[in-house]
Amino acid sequence: MGAVLRFNLFRIPITVKGSFLIIAVLLGFSGIRDPAFIVAWVVIVFVSILIHEFGHAFTARSLGAVVAIELNGIGGLTRWSIPASQFGPGRRALVAFSGSAVGVVFGGMVWAIAAQFGPYSGLTAFVISRLIFVNVFWGLLNWLPVRPLDGGHLLEALLEKIAPDRAETIARVVFTFTAGAALIAAIRFRLIFIAVLAGWLLLSEFNFGRTPQPQAPLPPLTYDQPEADIIDVDPEPDQ
């Protein structure tokens, strides 16, 4: 689905796809009936994912990369490009870590400030509780060691440092086990969204490396690895 909004913020090109708005609304409808609360939910998701992607983008740009952000039906991604020889595992890990770190800190700040002025009710209570939930819970979830979540990138960077010859083998075992465990837990506790995401990640891991196809779009709250020896950002990649 094509872009419904394009703008620059902090000198970073941002593209919002129509699929992002559709999925955000559908997630809202899953547990909310009041139209005002659904609109608030979409704004909360938009702001929270954008904050997460800014964490990746600002970090990558500070290290010399060219960056662009896209919000789409599977969440958000930050595209950043720089010659691979200039971006070792330590820097890649820093970029991977920074997205959720910024989100968790923001969620913590919302909680700390709200605690000083509460209690709240109605729409205000809804906005505060969901801001904390989306930024903290989704941020921590994104650190799970599963490809291609941020935690998967962190593990790959660590393994490239300590066990480069066995990095891919170890990573595939860990990624498959974690995705499988997340799927079982999500089904057990009837977490539909988490179950769908975990199932998609598990299927992606089974298919990873079988055919030389381009990397699929990344799921929510992740970033895209830089392509080797290319400094070029495509803010609207093929879906």
ROSE-4610 file (N, C-alpha, C; in Angstrom, 1 decimal, always signed):
// ROSE-4610
residu = [M/M/M/G/G/G/A/A/A/V/V/V/L/L/L/R/R/R/F/F/F/N/N/N/L/L/L/F/F/F/R/R/R/I/I/I/P/P/P/I/I/I/T/T/T/V/V/V/K/K/K/G/G/G/S/S/S/F/F/F/L/L/L/I/I/I/I/I/I/A/A/A/V/V/V/L/L/L/L/L/L/G/G/G/F/F/F/S/S/S/G/G/G/I/I/I/R/R/R/D/D/D/P/P/P/A/A/A/F/F/F/I/I/I/V/V/V/A/A/A/W/W/W/V/V/V/V/V/V/I/I/I/V/V/V/F/F/F/V/V/V/S/S/S/I/I/I/L/L/L/I/I/I/H/H/H/E/E/E/F/F/F/G/G/G/H/H/H/A/A/A/F/F/F/T/T/T/A/A/A/R/R/R/S/S/S/L/L/L/G/G/G/A/A/A/V/V/V/V/V/V/A/A/A/I/I/I/E/E/E/L/L/L/N/N/N/G/G/G/I/I/I/G/G/G/G/G/G/L/L/L/T/T/T/R/R/R/W/W/W/S/S/S/I/I/I/P/P/P/A/A/A/S/S/S/Q/Q/Q/F/F/F/G/G/G/P/P/P/G/G/G/R/R/R/R/R/R/A/A/A/L/L/L/V/V/V/A/A/A/F/F/F/S/S/S/G/G/G/S/S/S/A/A/A/V/V/V/G/G/G/V/V/V/V/V/V/F/F/F/G/G/G/G/G/G/M/M/M/V/V/V/W/W/W/A/A/A/I/I/I/A/A/A/A/A/A/Q/Q/Q/F/F/F/G/G/G/P/P/P/Y/Y/Y/S/S/S/G/G/G/L/L/L/T/T/T/A/A/A/F/F/F/V/V/V/I/I/I/S/S/S/R/R/R/L/L/L/I/I/I/F/F/F/V/V/V/N/N/N/V/V/V/F/F/F/W/W/W/G/G/G/L/L/L/L/L/L/N/N/N/W/W/W/L/L/L/P/P/P/V/V/V/R/R/R/P/P/P/L/L/L/D/D/D/G/G/G/G/G/G/H/H/H/L/L/L/L/L/L/E/E/E/A/A/A/L/L/L/L/L/L/E/E/E/K/K/K/I/I/I/A/A/A/P/P/P/D/D/D/R/R/R/A/A/A/E/E/E/T/T/T/I/I/I/A/A/A/R/R/R/V/V/V/V/V/V/F/F/F/T/T/T/F/F/F/T/T/T/A/A/A/G/G/G/A/A/A/A/A/A/L/L/L/I/I/I/A/A/A/A/A/A/I/I/I/R/R/R/F/F/F/R/R/R/L/L/L/I/I/I/F/F/F/I/I/I/A/A/A/V/V/V/L/L/L/A/A/A/G/G/G/W/W/W/L/L/L/L/L/L/L/L/L/S/S/S/E/E/E/F/F/F/N/N/N/F/F/F/G/G/G/R/R/R/T/T/T/P/P/P/Q/Q/Q/P/P/P/Q/Q/Q/A/A/A/P/P/P/L/L/L/P/P/P/P/P/P/L/L/L/T/T/T/Y/Y/Y/D/D/D/Q/Q/Q/P/P/P/E/E/E/A/A/A/D/D/D/I/I/I/I/I/I/D/D/D/V/V/V/D/D/D/P/P/P/E/E/E/P/P/P/D/D/D/Q/Q/Q]
num = [1/1/1/2/2/2/3/3/3/4/4/4/5/5/5/6/6/6/7/7/7/8/8/8/9/9/9/10/10/10/11/11/11/12/12/12/13/13/13/14/14/14/15/15/15/16/16/16/17/17/17/18/18/18/19/19/19/20/20/20/21/21/21/22/22/22/23/23/23/24/24/24/25/25/25/26/26/26/27/27/27/28/28/28/29/29/29/30/30/30/31/31/31/32/32/32/33/33/33/34/34/34/35/35/35/36/36/36/37/37/37/38/38/38/39/39/39/40/40/40/41/41/41/42/42/42/43/43/43/44/44/44/45/45/45/46/46/46/47/47/47/48/48/48/49/49/49/50/50/50/51/51/51/52/52/52/53/53/53/54/54/54/55/55/55/56/56/56/57/57/57/58/58/58/59/59/59/60/60/60/61/61/61/62/62/62/63/63/63/64/64/64/65/65/65/66/66/66/67/67/67/68/68/68/69/69/69/70/70/70/71/71/71/72/72/72/73/73/73/74/74/74/75/75/75/76/76/76/77/77/77/78/78/78/79/79/79/80/80/80/81/81/81/82/82/82/83/83/83/84/84/84/85/85/85/86/86/86/87/87/87/88/88/88/89/89/89/90/90/90/91/91/91/92/92/92/93/93/93/94/94/94/95/95/95/96/96/96/97/97/97/98/98/98/99/99/99/100/100/100/101/101/101/102/102/102/103/103/103/104/104/104/105/105/105/106/106/106/107/107/107/108/108/108/109/109/109/110/110/110/111/111/111/112/112/112/113/113/113/114/114/114/115/115/115/116/116/116/117/117/117/118/118/118/119/119/119/120/120/120/121/121/121/122/122/122/123/123/123/124/124/124/125/125/125/126/126/126/127/127/127/128/128/128/129/129/129/130/130/130/131/131/131/132/132/132/133/133/133/134/134/134/135/135/135/136/136/136/137/137/137/138/138/138/139/139/139/140/140/140/141/141/141/142/142/142/143/143/143/144/144/144/145/145/145/146/146/146/147/147/147/148/148/148/149/149/149/150/150/150/151/151/151/152/152/152/153/153/153/154/154/154/155/155/155/156/156/156/157/157/157/158/158/158/159/159/159/160/160/160/161/161/161/162/162/162/163/163/163/164/164/164/165/165/165/166/166/166/167/167/167/168/168/168/169/169/169/170/170/170/171/171/171/172/172/172/173/173/173/174/174/174/175/175/175/176/176/176/177/177/177/178/178/178/179/179/179/180/180/180/181/181/181/182/182/182/183/183/183/184/184/184/185/185/185/186/186/186/187/187/187/188/188/188/189/189/189/190/190/190/191/191/191/192/192/192/193/193/193/194/194/194/195/195/195/196/196/196/197/197/197/198/198/198/199/199/199/200/200/200/201/201/201/202/202/202/203/203/203/204/204/204/205/205/205/206/206/206/207/207/207/208/208/208/209/209/209/210/210/210/211/211/211/212/212/212/213/213/213/214/214/214/215/215/215/216/216/216/217/217/217/218/218/218/219/219/219/220/220/220/221/221/221/222/222/222/223/223/223/224/224/224/225/225/225/226/226/226/227/227/227/228/228/228/229/229/229/230/230/230/231/231/231/232/232/232/233/233/233/234/234/234/235/235/235/236/236/236/237/237/237/238/238/238/239/239/239]
x = [+0.9/+0.0/+0.9/+0.5/+1.3/+1.3/+2.2/+2.4/+1.2/+0.8/-0.3/+0.2/+1.5/+2.1/+3.6/+4.2/+5.7/+6.1/+7.1/+7.5/+8.9/+9.6/+10.9/+10.8/+11.5/+11.5/+13.0/+13.6/+15.0/+15.9/+15.5/+16.3/+16.3/+15.3/+15.1/+13.9/+14.0/+12.8/+11.9/+10.6/+9.7/+8.6/+8.3/+7.2/+6.2/+4.9/+3.9/+3.0/+3.0/+2.2/+0.7/-0.2/-1.6/-1.8/-0.9/-1.1/-0.8/+0.1/+0.3/-0.9/-1.7/-2.9/-4.0/-4.1/-5.1/-4.8/-3.5/-3.2/-3.4/-3.0/-3.1/-4.6/-5.5/-6.9/-7.5/-7.1/-7.5/-7.1/-5.9/-5.4/-6.2/-6.6/-7.5/-8.8/-9.4/-10.8/-10.8/-9.6/-9.6/-10.0/-9.9/-10.2/-10.9/-11.2/-11.7/-12.9/-13.9/-15.1/-15.4/-15.0/-15.2/-14.3/-14.9/-14.1/-13.0/-13.2/-12.2/-11.0/-11.2/-10.2/-9.4/-10.1/-9.4/-8.5/-8.9/-8.1/-6.9/-7.1/-6.0/-5.0/-5.5/-4.6/-3.8/-4.3/-3.6/-2.5/-2.8/-1.8/-0.7/-1.1/-0.1/+0.9/+0.3/+1.2/+2.1/+1.6/+2.4/+3.5/+3.2/+4.3/+5.3/+4.8/+5.7/+6.7/+6.1/+7.0/+8.0/+7.5/+8.4/+9.5/+9.2/+10.3/+11.3/+10.8/+11.7/+12.6/+12.0/+12.8/+13.8/+13.4/+14.4/+15.6/+15.4/+16.5/+17.5/+17.0/+17.9/+18.5/+17.7/+18.1/+19.2/+18.9/+19.9/+21.2/+21.2/+22.4/+23.2/+22.5/+23.2/+23.7/+22.9/+23.4/+24.6/+24.6/+25.8/+27.1/+26.9/+28.0/+28.4/+27.7/+28.0/+27.1/+26.0/+25.1/+24.1/+23.5/+22.4/+21.1/+20.1/+19.0/+17.7/+16.6/+15.3/+14.4/+13.2/+12.3/+11.0/+10.5/+9.2/+8.3/+7.1/+6.1/+5.1/+4.9/+4.1/+3.3/+2.7/+1.8/+2.4/+3.7/+4.3/+5.1/+4.8/+5.4/+6.2/+7.5/+8.4/+9.8/+10.5/+11.9/+12.7/+13.9/+14.8/+15.8/+15.9/+16.9/+18.1/+19.2/+20.5/+21.5/+22.3/+23.3/+24.7/+25.7/+27.0/+27.9/+29.1/+30.0/+30.2/+30.0/+30.1/+31.4/+32.5/+33.8/+33.9/+33.0/+33.0/+32.0/+31.3/+30.3/+30.5/+31.4/+31.7/+30.5/+30.7/+29.6/+29.3/+30.3/+30.0/+29.1/+29.3/+28.4/+27.0/+27.0/+25.7/+24.9/+25.5/+24.9/+24.3/+25.1/+24.7/+23.5/+23.4/+22.2/+21.0/+21.2/+20.1/+19.6/+20.5/+20.1/+19.3/+19.7/+19.2/+17.7/+17.1/+15.7/+14.8/+14.9/+14.1/+14.6/+15.9/+16.4/+15.7/+15.6/+14.9/+13.5/+12.8/+11.4/+11.1/+12.0/+11.8/+12.0/+13.0/+13.3/+12.1/+11.6/+10.4/+9.2/+9.0/+7.9/+8.1/+9.3/+9.6/+9.4/+9.7/+9.5/+8.0/+7.2/+5.8/+5.2/+5.7/+5.2/+5.6/+6.9/+7.4/+6.6/+6.4/+5.7/+4.2/+3.6/+2.1/+1.9/+2.9/+2.8/+2.7/+3.3/+3.3/+2.0/+1.2/+0.0/-1.3/-1.3/-2.5/-3.3/-4.4/-4.8/-5.6/-5.8/-6.4/-7.6/-8.5/-9.6/-9.9/-10.8/-11.2/-10.1/-10.2/-9.3/-7.9/-7.7/-6.3/-5.7/-6.4/-5.8/-5.5/-6.3/-6.1/-4.8/-4.6/-3.4/-2.2/-2.2/-1.0/-0.6/-1.6/-1.3/-0.9/-1.4/-1.0/+0.3/+0.6/+2.0/+3.0/+2.8/+3.7/+3.8/+2.7/+2.7/+3.4/+3.0/+3.6/+5.1/+5.5/+7.0/+7.8/+7.3/+8.1/+7.9/+6.7/+6.5/+7.0/+6.5/+7.0/+8.5/+9.0/+10.5/+11.2/+10.8/+11.5/+11.2/+10.1/+9.8/+10.7/+11.0/+11.9/+13.3/+13.7/+15.1/+15.2/+14.1/+14.2/+15.2/+16.0/+17.0/+16.3/+15.6/+15.0/+15.3/+15.6/+15.8/+14.5/+14.2/+15.1/+14.8/+14.3/+14.1/+15.5/+15.4/+16.7/+17.5/+16.9/+17.6/+18.4/+17.8/+18.5/+19.7/+19.6/+20.8/+21.9/+21.4/+22.4/+23.1/+22.4/+23.0/+24.0/+23.6/+24.4/+25.7/+25.6/+26.8/+27.7/+27.2/+28.0/+28.6/+27.9/+28.5/+29.6/+29.4/+30.4/+31.7/+31.6/+32.8/+33.4/+32.6/+33.2/+33.3/+32.5/+32.5/+32.2/+33.0/+32.7/+32.5/+33.2/+33.1/+31.8/+31.2/+30.0/+28.8/+29.0/+28.0/+26.6/+26.6/+25.3/+24.6/+25.4/+24.8/+24.2/+24.9/+24.4/+23.2/+23.3/+22.2/+20.9/+21.0/+19.8/+19.2/+20.0/+19.4/+18.7/+19.4/+18.8/+17.5/+17.6/+16.4/+15.2/+15.4/+14.3/+13.7/+14.6/+14.1/+13.3/+13.8/+13.1/+11.8/+11.7/+10.5/+9.5/+9.9/+9.0/+8.5/+9.3/+8.9/+7.9/+8.2/+7.3/+5.9/+5.9/+4.6/+3.8/+4.5/+3.8/+3.2/+4.0/+3.6/+2.4/+2.5/+1.4/+0.1/+0.2/-1.0/-1.6/-0.7/-1.1/-1.9/-1.4/-2.0/-3.0/-3.2/-4.2/-3.8/-2.6/-2.1/-2.0/-3.1/-3.3/-2.2/-2.0/-1.0/+0.4/+0.8/+2.1/+2.2/+1.2/+1.2/+1.4/+0.7/+0.9/+2.3/+2.8/+4.2/+5.2/+5.0/+6.0/+5.9/+4.7/+4.5/+5.2/+5.1/+5.7/+7.2/+7.8/+9.2/+9.7/+9.0/+9.4/+9.4/+8.4/+8.3/+9.5/+9.7/+10.8/+12.2/+12.3/+13.6/+13.7/+12.7/+12.7/+13.1/+12.6/+12.9/+14.2/+14.8/+15.9/+17.1/+17.6/+18.8/+18.5/+17.3/+17.0/+17.0/+16.6/+16.7/+17.3/+18.1/+18.7/+17.8/+16.7/+15.8/+16.1/+15.6/+15.9/+15.3/+15.8/+15.3/+13.9/+13.1/+11.7/+11.6/+10.5/+10.4/+10.4/+10.9/+11.1/+9.9/+9.7/+8.5/+8.6/+7.6/+7.6/+8.8/+9.2/+10.2/+11.6/+12.0/+13.3/+14.0/+15.2/+15.9/+16.5/+16.8/+17.4/+18.9/+19.6/+21.0/+21.5/+22.7/+23.2/+23.7/+23.5/+24.1/+25.5/+26.3/+27.7/+28.1/+29.0/+29.6/+28.6/+27.5/+26.5/+26.1/+26.1/+25.6/+24.3/+23.2/+22.0/+20.8/+19.8/+18.7/+17.4/+16.7/+15.4/+14.3/+13.6/+12.6/+11.3/+11.2/+10.0/+10.4/+10.9/+11.3/+10.2/+10.5/+9.4/+8.9/+7.6/+7.0/+6.9]
y = [-1.2/+0.0/+1.2/+2.3/+3.4/+4.3/+5.3/+6.3/+7.2/+7.5/+8.5/+9.8/+9.7/+10.9/+10.8/+12.0/+12.1/+13.4/+13.4/+14.7/+14.5/+15.6/+15.5/+16.0/+15.4/+15.8/+15.6/+16.6/+16.6/+16.2/+16.6/+16.4/+14.9/+14.1/+12.7/+12.5/+12.0/+11.7/+10.6/+10.9/+9.9/+9.6/+8.4/+7.9/+7.1/+7.4/+6.7/+6.0/+4.7/+3.9/+3.8/+3.6/+3.4/+2.2/+1.1/-0.1/+0.1/+1.1/+1.3/+1.8/+2.7/+3.2/+2.1/+1.3/+0.2/-0.8/-1.2/-2.2/-1.6/-0.3/+0.4/+0.5/+0.8/+0.9/-0.5/-1.5/-2.9/-3.3/-3.0/-3.4/-2.6/-1.4/-0.6/-1.3/-1.7/-2.3/-3.6/-4.3/-5.5/-5.5/-4.3/-4.2/-2.8/-2.0/-0.7/-0.4/+0.2/+0.5/+2.0/+2.8/+4.3/+4.9/+5.6/+6.1/+7.1/+7.9/+8.8/+8.0/+6.9/+6.0/+5.4/+5.0/+4.4/+5.4/+6.6/+7.7/+7.9/+8.0/+8.2/+7.0/+5.8/+4.6/+4.7/+5.1/+5.3/+6.3/+7.4/+8.5/+7.9/+7.2/+6.6/+5.7/+4.8/+3.9/+4.6/+5.6/+6.5/+7.1/+7.8/+8.5/+7.5/+6.4/+5.5/+4.8/+4.4/+3.7/+4.7/+6.0/+7.0/+7.3/+7.4/+7.6/+6.5/+5.2/+4.1/+4.2/+4.5/+4.6/+5.8/+6.8/+7.9/+7.5/+6.6/+6.1/+5.4/+4.6/+4.0/+5.0/+5.9/+6.8/+7.8/+8.4/+9.4/+8.7/+7.5/+6.8/+6.5/+5.9/+5.6/+6.8/+7.9/+9.2/+9.7/+9.6/+10.1/+9.4/+8.1/+7.3/+7.4/+8.4/+8.7/+8.1/+7.4/+6.8/+7.8/+7.5/+8.2/+7.4/+8.1/+7.4/+7.9/+7.0/+7.4/+6.4/+6.9/+6.1/+5.8/+4.6/+4.2/+3.6/+4.0/+3.3/+2.6/+1.3/+0.5/-0.5/-1.5/-2.4/-3.3/-3.5/-4.4/-3.6/-2.3/-1.4/-0.3/-0.4/+0.7/+0.1/+0.8/+0.4/+1.7/+1.7/+2.7/+2.2/+2.8/+2.4/+3.2/+2.6/+3.3/+2.6/+3.4/+2.9/+3.5/+2.7/+3.1/+2.0/+2.2/+1.1/+0.1/-1.1/-2.2/-2.1/-1.8/-1.8/-0.8/+0.2/+1.3/+1.0/-0.1/-0.4/-1.8/-1.9/-3.2/-3.7/-4.9/-5.4/-4.5/-3.9/-3.0/-1.9/-1.2/-0.1/-0.6/-1.8/-2.3/-2.6/-3.2/-3.5/-2.2/-1.2/+0.1/+0.6/+0.6/+1.0/+0.2/-1.1/-2.1/-1.8/-1.6/-1.4/-0.1/+1.0/+2.3/+2.5/+1.8/+2.0/+1.7/+0.5/+0.1/+0.9/+1.2/+1.9/+3.3/+4.0/+5.3/+5.1/+4.1/+3.8/+3.5/+2.7/+2.3/+3.5/+4.3/+5.5/+6.5/+6.6/+7.5/+7.0/+5.7/+5.1/+5.3/+5.1/+5.4/+6.8/+7.7/+9.2/+9.5/+8.9/+9.1/+8.6/+7.4/+6.8/+7.7/+8.2/+9.0/+10.3/+11.0/+12.3/+12.1/+11.0/+10.8/+10.4/+9.7/+9.3/+10.6/+11.7/+12.9/+13.6/+13.4/+14.2/+13.5/+12.1/+11.3/+11.4/+10.7/+9.6/+10.3/+9.5/+9.9/+9.0/+9.5/+8.6/+8.9/+8.1/+8.3/+8.3/+9.2/+9.2/+9.5/+10.4/+10.7/+9.4/+8.7/+7.5/+6.5/+6.4/+5.5/+5.9/+7.1/+7.6/+7.3/+7.6/+7.4/+6.0/+5.1/+3.7/+3.1/+3.4/+2.8/+3.4/+4.6/+5.1/+4.3/+4.1/+3.3/+1.9/+1.2/-0.2/-0.3/+0.5/+0.4/+0.6/+1.6/+1.9/+1.0/+0.6/-0.3/-1.8/-2.3/-3.7/-4.0/-3.2/-3.5/-3.4/-2.4/-2.2/-3.4/-3.9/-5.1/-6.3/-6.5/-7.6/-7.6/-6.4/-6.3/-6.6/-6.8/-7.2/-8.8/-9.5/-10.9/-11.3/-12.4/-12.8/-13.6/-12.8/-13.4/-12.6/-13.2/-12.4/-12.2/-10.9/-9.8/-8.7/-9.0/-8.0/-7.5/-6.4/-5.8/-6.7/-7.6/-8.6/-9.5/-9.9/-10.7/-10.1/-8.8/-8.0/-8.0/-7.8/-7.7/-9.0/-10.1/-11.5/-11.7/-11.4/-11.6/-10.8/-9.6/-8.8/-9.4/-9.9/-10.5/-11.7/-12.6/-13.8/-13.5/-12.5/-12.2/-11.8/-11.3/-10.9/-12.1/-13.0/-14.0/-15.4/-15.6/-16.9/-16.7/-16.0/-15.7/-16.9/-18.0/-19.2/-20.0/-19.8/-20.6/-19.6/-18.4/-17.4/-17.7/-18.0/-18.3/-19.5/-20.6/-21.8/-21.6/-20.9/-20.7/-19.8/-18.7/-17.8/-18.5/-19.4/-20.0/-20.9/-21.6/-22.4/-21.5/-20.4/-19.5/-18.9/-18.4/-17.7/-18.6/-19.9/-20.8/-21.2/-21.5/-21.8/-20.7/-19.4/-18.3/-18.0/-18.1/-17.8/-18.9/-20.2/-21.3/-21.1/-20.8/-20.6/-19.4/-18.3/-17.2/-17.5/-18.4/-18.8/-19.6/-20.6/-21.4/-20.6/-19.7/-18.8/-17.9/-17.4/-16.5/-17.2/-18.4/-19.3/-19.6/-20.0/-20.4/-19.2/-18.0/-16.9/-16.1/-16.6/-16.1/-14.6/-14.4/-13.1/-13.2/-12.8/-13.1/-12.4/-11.1/-10.3/-10.9/-11.2/-11.8/-13.2/-14.0/-15.3/-15.2/-14.2/-14.0/-13.6/-12.6/-12.2/-13.3/-14.1/-15.2/-16.2/-16.5/-17.5/-17.0/-15.8/-15.2/-15.3/-14.9/-15.0/-16.4/-17.4/-18.8/-19.3/-19.0/-19.4/-18.7/-17.4/-16.8/-17.4/-17.9/-18.5/-19.9/-20.6/-21.9/-21.7/-20.5/-20.3/-19.5/-19.0/-18.2/-18.9/-18.3/-18.9/-20.0/-20.4/-21.4/-21.0/-19.7/-19.2/-17.8/-17.4/-16.1/-14.9/-14.8/-13.7/-12.5/-11.3/-10.1/-10.2/-9.6/-9.6/-9.0/-9.7/-9.3/-8.1/-7.3/-6.1/-6.6/-5.7/-6.1/-5.9/-6.6/-6.5/-5.2/-5.0/-3.8/-3.5/-2.2/-1.7/-2.3/-2.3/-2.8/-1.9/-2.2/-1.4/-2.3/-1.6/-2.4/-2.3/-3.4/-3.4/-2.6/-2.0/-1.3/-2.3/-1.9/-2.7/-2.4/-3.5/-3.3/-2.4/-1.4/-0.5/+0.3/+0.6/+1.5/+2.5/+3.8/+4.9/+5.4/+4.8/+5.2/+4.7/+5.6/+5.3/+5.4/+4.3/+4.2/+4.3/+5.5/+5.7/+4.9/+4.4/+3.6/+2.3/+1.3/+0.1/-0.7/-1.7/-2.5/-3.4/-3.6/-4.5/-5.9]
z = [+0.0/+0.0/+0.0/-0.8/-0.9/+0.3/+0.2/+1.3/+1.4/+2.6/+2.8/+3.4/+3.8/+4.4/+4.3/+3.9/+3.8/+4.4/+5.3/+5.8/+6.4/+6.7/+7.3/+8.7/+9.6/+11.0/+11.5/+12.1/+12.5/+11.3/+10.1/+8.9/+8.5/+9.0/+8.6/+7.8/+6.6/+5.8/+6.5/+6.6/+7.2/+6.2/+6.0/+5.2/+6.0/+5.9/+6.6/+5.6/+5.6/+4.6/+5.1/+4.2/+4.6/+5.4/+5.2/+5.9/+7.4/+7.7/+9.1/+9.8/+9.2/+9.8/+9.9/+8.9/+8.9/+10.1/+10.2/+11.3/+12.6/+12.8/+14.1/+14.5/+13.5/+13.8/+14.2/+13.4/+13.7/+15.1/+15.5/+16.8/+17.9/+17.6/+18.5/+18.6/+17.5/+17.5/+18.3/+18.4/+19.1/+20.6/+21.2/+22.6/+23.0/+22.0/+22.2/+21.4/+21.9/+21.1/+21.0/+21.9/+21.8/+20.7/+19.7/+18.6/+19.1/+20.1/+20.7/+21.2/+21.8/+22.4/+21.2/+20.1/+19.0/+18.3/+18.2/+17.6/+18.5/+19.8/+20.7/+20.6/+20.5/+20.4/+19.1/+18.0/+16.8/+16.9/+17.6/+17.8/+18.8/+19.8/+20.7/+20.0/+19.1/+18.4/+17.5/+16.8/+15.9/+16.6/+17.7/+18.4/+19.0/+19.6/+20.2/+19.2/+18.1/+17.1/+16.5/+16.3/+15.8/+16.8/+18.1/+19.1/+19.0/+18.9/+18.8/+17.6/+16.5/+15.2/+15.3/+16.0/+16.1/+16.9/+17.9/+18.6/+17.7/+16.8/+15.8/+14.9/+14.4/+13.3/+13.9/+15.0/+15.6/+15.9/+16.4/+16.7/+15.4/+14.4/+13.1/+12.5/+12.5/+11.9/+12.6/+13.9/+14.6/+14.3/+13.8/+13.4/+11.9/+11.2/+9.8/+8.8/+9.2/+8.2/+7.7/+6.5/+6.0/+6.4/+6.9/+7.5/+6.9/+7.0/+6.6/+7.4/+7.8/+8.6/+7.8/+8.0/+7.4/+8.4/+8.5/+9.3/+8.3/+8.6/+7.7/+8.4/+7.7/+8.4/+9.4/+9.3/+10.3/+11.3/+11.4/+12.5/+11.9/+12.2/+11.7/+11.4/+10.5/+10.3/+9.9/+10.3/+9.9/+8.9/+7.8/+6.8/+6.9/+7.0/+7.2/+6.3/+5.6/+4.7/+4.9/+4.9/+5.1/+4.6/+4.1/+3.8/+5.0/+4.7/+5.7/+6.5/+5.8/+6.4/+7.5/+7.5/+8.5/+9.7/+9.6/+10.6/+11.2/+12.2/+12.8/+13.7/+14.3/+15.1/+16.3/+16.9/+18.0/+17.7/+16.6/+16.1/+15.7/+15.1/+14.7/+16.0/+17.0/+18.2/+18.9/+18.8/+19.5/+18.8/+17.5/+16.7/+17.1/+17.1/+17.5/+18.9/+19.8/+21.2/+21.4/+20.7/+21.0/+20.8/+19.8/+19.6/+20.8/+21.3/+22.5/+23.7/+23.8/+25.0/+25.1/+24.0/+24.0/+24.3/+23.8/+24.1/+25.5/+26.1/+27.5/+28.4/+28.1/+28.9/+28.8/+27.6/+27.4/+28.2/+28.1/+28.9/+30.4/+30.9/+32.3/+32.7/+31.8/+32.1/+32.2/+31.3/+31.3/+32.7/+33.1/+34.3/+35.5/+35.5/+36.7/+36.8/+35.6/+35.7/+36.0/+35.5/+35.7/+37.2/+37.8/+39.2/+40.1/+39.7/+40.5/+40.5/+39.5/+39.3/+39.3/+39.4/+39.4/+40.6/+40.7/+39.7/+38.6/+37.5/+36.3/+36.0/+35.1/+34.7/+33.3/+32.7/+31.3/+30.3/+29.3/+28.2/+28.7/+29.6/+30.1/+30.7/+31.5/+32.1/+31.0/+30.0/+28.9/+28.1/+27.8/+27.1/+27.9/+29.1/+30.0/+30.1/+30.4/+30.5/+29.2/+28.1/+26.8/+26.4/+26.7/+26.4/+27.1/+28.4/+29.2/+28.6/+28.4/+27.9/+26.6/+25.6/+24.2/+24.3/+25.0/+24.9/+25.8/+26.9/+27.8/+27.3/+27.3/+26.9/+25.5/+24.5/+23.2/+23.0/+23.8/+23.7/+24.3/+25.4/+26.0/+25.1/+24.6/+23.7/+22.5/+22.0/+20.8/+21.1/+22.4/+22.7/+22.8/+22.5/+22.5/+21.4/+21.6/+20.6/+19.5/+18.6/+17.5/+16.2/+15.2/+13.9/+13.3/+12.8/+12.8/+13.8/+15.0/+16.0/+16.4/+17.2/+17.7/+18.5/+19.3/+20.1/+19.2/+18.0/+17.0/+16.5/+16.2/+15.7/+16.8/+18.0/+19.1/+19.3/+19.2/+19.4/+18.2/+17.0/+15.8/+16.0/+16.4/+16.6/+17.7/+18.8/+19.8/+19.3/+18.6/+18.1/+17.1/+16.3/+15.3/+16.0/+17.2/+18.0/+18.6/+19.3/+20.1/+19.4/+18.4/+17.7/+16.3/+15.5/+14.1/+13.2/+13.5/+12.7/+12.9/+14.1/+14.4/+14.6/+14.3/+14.6/+14.0/+12.7/+12.1/+12.6/+12.9/+13.4/+14.8/+15.6/+17.0/+16.9/+16.1/+16.0/+15.6/+14.6/+14.1/+15.2/+15.9/+17.0/+18.1/+18.5/+19.5/+18.9/+17.7/+17.1/+17.0/+16.5/+16.4/+17.7/+18.7/+20.0/+20.7/+20.6/+21.2/+20.5/+19.2/+18.5/+18.8/+18.9/+19.2/+20.6/+21.6/+22.9/+23.1/+22.3/+22.3/+21.8/+20.7/+20.1/+21.1/+21.8/+22.7/+23.9/+24.4/+25.5/+25.1/+23.9/+23.4/+23.2/+22.7/+22.6/+23.9/+24.9/+26.2/+26.9/+26.7/+27.4/+26.5/+25.3/+24.4/+24.0/+23.7/+23.2/+21.7/+21.0/+19.6/+18.8/+19.1/+18.3/+18.5/+19.7/+20.0/+19.3/+19.3/+18.6/+17.1/+16.5/+15.1/+14.8/+15.5/+15.3/+15.5/+16.6/+16.9/+15.8/+15.3/+14.3/+13.0/+12.7/+11.5/+11.6/+12.8/+13.0/+12.9/+13.5/+13.4/+12.0/+11.2/+9.8/+9.0/+9.3/+8.6/+8.9/+10.2/+10.5/+9.8/+9.7/+8.9/+7.5/+6.9/+5.5/+5.2/+6.3/+6.2/+5.5/+4.4/+3.8/+2.8/+2.6/+1.7/+0.2/+0.0/-1.4/-1.3/-2.3/-2.3/-2.6/-1.8/-2.0/-1.2/-1.6/-0.8/+0.6/+1.5/+2.9/+3.0/+3.7/+3.8/+4.7/+4.6/+5.5/+6.9/+7.8/+9.2/+10.0/+11.0/+11.9/+12.8/+13.7/+14.4/+15.2/+15.3/+16.1/+15.8/+14.6/+14.2/+13.3/+12.8/+11.9/+10.8/+9.7/+8.6/+8.6/+8.4/+8.3/+7.1/+7.2/+6.0/+5.0/+3.7/+2.7/+2.5/+2.1/+2.0/+0.9/+1.2/+0.3/-0.5/+0.1/-0.5/+0.4/+0.0/+0.8/+0.0/+0.3/-0.4/+0.5/+0.6/+1.4/+0.5/+0.5/-0.2/+0.8/+0.9/+1.9/+1.6/+0.4/+0.1/-0.6/+0.1/-0.5/-1.0/-1.9/-2.4/-1.2/-1.2/-0.2/-0.7]
